[in-house]
Every structure is written in structure tokens, then in C-alpha cells.
């Protein structure tokens, strides 16, 4: 069962457990029509959190059973992007294999047309609190667990994707090379023979890496994040953005495990086009829906917890969103370099 809780010009938010909601009447019309499923499901934590999570083999079975449901909703060239954090064995300073086992379960039918792993990304957050605390800050046996897995899956080897939409700004050295108009070509120690004209074409930026920094890895180095059209920050620690201010003013406790806004925007810009449909089946405060609306996409959101809908509504009162819609309606577009 799925109950409509919020509707906007670009999407709709439904309340219901994902296992039933995606099979309910409202979602039957979306079979084979979703271009991107972008989500951060509850992590396989050893201790229960307020936002809910399964543990151990129960988590593995639950995520495995969810795979065919997600496949049913996807377009043939659609993608699934899932962010999953690490987990640890209960009472032991040993990292669990559960996240990797979950990936294996989701891709076990890849040879017969099911989901396959297109590429793995790493989302690094140096601002995360030291965890697991027992083995990092108390007994001092392990390093800080500061990254999450981001898996890009698809039903096809060639899902819709265009990395020219998420170019990074060039480094100072590359800008200087373009200004100079010359390059020291020739054979390198790696035996690669670099043409003298290599790297001279200015495409407006360099190709993004699969290592994404939520905050700067080095505070003395300028972070060259992908230039998503709406210039979202990857940072998930900002406490003075519109959403955070509104939650504070209204006495709301923001969702404790929000996906970084820049991370959502990166994959939406990379893997979809305007008016494509983006789904988040574990929407929480609806970071995915908000990013999709900012980028001119349609969105669907599902969550089992009704209280998060109010936070989603707050996102859609953001003046930046209204301004962005005005730009989109005026026909303004950004031309990407294909070189």
C-alpha cells in the first residue's frame, strides 16, 4: 500500500513500506519507465537506529529480494545507484562482509539479464565522526571508517550516461597548458607515447573521478568537484543551508542519514536527461527529489516514516528551487563539450 503524501509539479512522495509500495496501484503505471533509481537504503548496522535498519542475514535477504522489484521499474537503459556504508561484526574489531555480499546478491543474475555492476564509486567524508567508536576512540585499534560504497548498477552494459555533463574544473596546471598552447609530448616511462597535441583541446573541464570528496581531503587544496549545472556542494556538514535553517526554525530534527546533496545531483546529471524519471525508494527528507527538481527531472519518493514528509515539503519551499525553475522555463541551457 502506498499513500500519496506530497505532490509538486515535478513529482510525488508516497508513504509506505517499499516492499509493498512499489507493487501498489500508483506504481503500476511506472513499470519500465524509471530512468534512475538513486537511493541510500538503511545501512546494515549492528545497533538499531531511529531511521530503521535490519541486521545480519536478514538485511542480506531483504536487499536481495528487493533487486527484482527495482529491475521491474527500470527502463532498459536505466540505472540503479545505491550508497551503502560499511558495517562491523558485533562485538568484534572486524569489518563485516555484508555490504559486499549484498552487492553479490543484487548482481547474481547479471549473466541472464539482471543487474550488473557498471562501476564502483567511493564517497569520502573526512568530517564523519570517528567510528566504530569502540575500536577507534576507546580501544584505539582501528582507523576511522570515513567512506561509503556507491554502486552503479544497470540492466544493460550500456546504460544512459554522459560524463561530459559532470566535468570537473581544470587544474591550474592544465589551464596554464591551454594558455601556453603547447605540450611536452613523447614516450613516457610507462611506454605510453603521448602526442604533442594531446590535452590541448579545451572541453571546459576534466572527466570526473569515481572518488568523490564530501569535504576537502586536503584543506590547503582547492577541491575540483564536478561542475553540476546548479553548482551543488558535496558537503553534508553545512548547518546553515535553507533546509537546515527551516528545520531549526520549526523545531524539526533533520533526518540523521541524509545523502549529500551534491552526490545526488552528480548522478542525476550524469545518468539522466531533463524530464527523465528518478525514483528514491528510501527517500527520507527527499534529497533525491529536490536535486531532481533542481535539474529539471521528474521524481518519485517513497518512505515508511510519515514524519519525513514535512521535511520534504520544506525542501520545495526553497527560493533557489523556484529560481531554477524560472531558468528552465526560459529555455536557458548549458552546452556540454563532447571532446
C-alpha positions, 0 to 999 in steps of 0.5 A: 500500500502506498499513500500519496503524501506530497505532490509538486509539479515535478513529482510525488512522495508516497508513504509506505513500506517499499516492499509493498509500495512499489507493487501498489496501484500508483506504481503500476503505471511506472513499470519500465519507465524509471530512468534512475533509481538513486537511493541510500537504503538503511545501512546494515548496522549492528545497533538499531537506529531511529531511521530503521535498519535490519541486521545480519542475514536478514538485511542480506535477504531483504536487499536481495529480494528487493533487486527484482522489484527495482529491475521491474521499474527500470527502463532498459537503459536505466540505472540503479545507484545505491550508497551503502556504508560499511558495517562491523561484526558485533562485538568484534574489531572486524569489518563485516562482509555484508555490504559486499555480499549484498552487492553479490546478491543484487548482481547474481543474475547479471549473466541472464539479464539482471543487474550488473555492476557498471562501476564502483564509486567511493564517497569520502567524508573526512568530517564523519565522526570517528567510528566504530567508536569502540575500536577507534576512540576507546580501544584505539585499534582501528582507523576511522571508517570515513567512506561509503560504497556507491554502486552503479548498477544497470540492466544493460552494459550500456546504460544512459550516461554522459560524463561530459555533463559532470566535468570537473574544473581544470587544474591550474596546471592544465589551464596554464597548458591551454594558455601556453598552447603547447605540450611536452609530448613523447614516450613516457616511462610507462611506454605510453607515447603521448602526442604533442597535441594531446590535452590541448583541446579545451572541453571546459573541464576534466572527466570526473573521478569515481572518488568523490570528496564530501569535504576537502581531503586536503584543506590547503587544496582547492577541491575540483568537484564536478561542475553540476549545472546548479553548482551543488556542494558535496558537503553534508556538514553545512548547518546553515543551508535553507533546509537546515535553517527551516528545520531549526526554525520549526523545531524539526530534527533533520533526518540523521542519514541524509545523502549529500546533496551534491552526490545526488545531483552528480548522478542525476546529471550524469545518468539522466536527461531533463524530464527523465524519471528518478525514483528514491525508494528510501527517500527520507527528507527527499534529497533525491527529489529536490536535486531532481527538481533542481535539474529539471527531472521528474521524481518519485519518493517513497518512505515508511516514516510519515514524519519525513514528509514535512521535511520534504515539503520544506525542501520545495519551499526553497527560493533557489528551487523556484529560481531554477525553475524560472531558468528552465522555463526560459529555455536557458541551457548549458552546452556540454563539450563532447571532446 
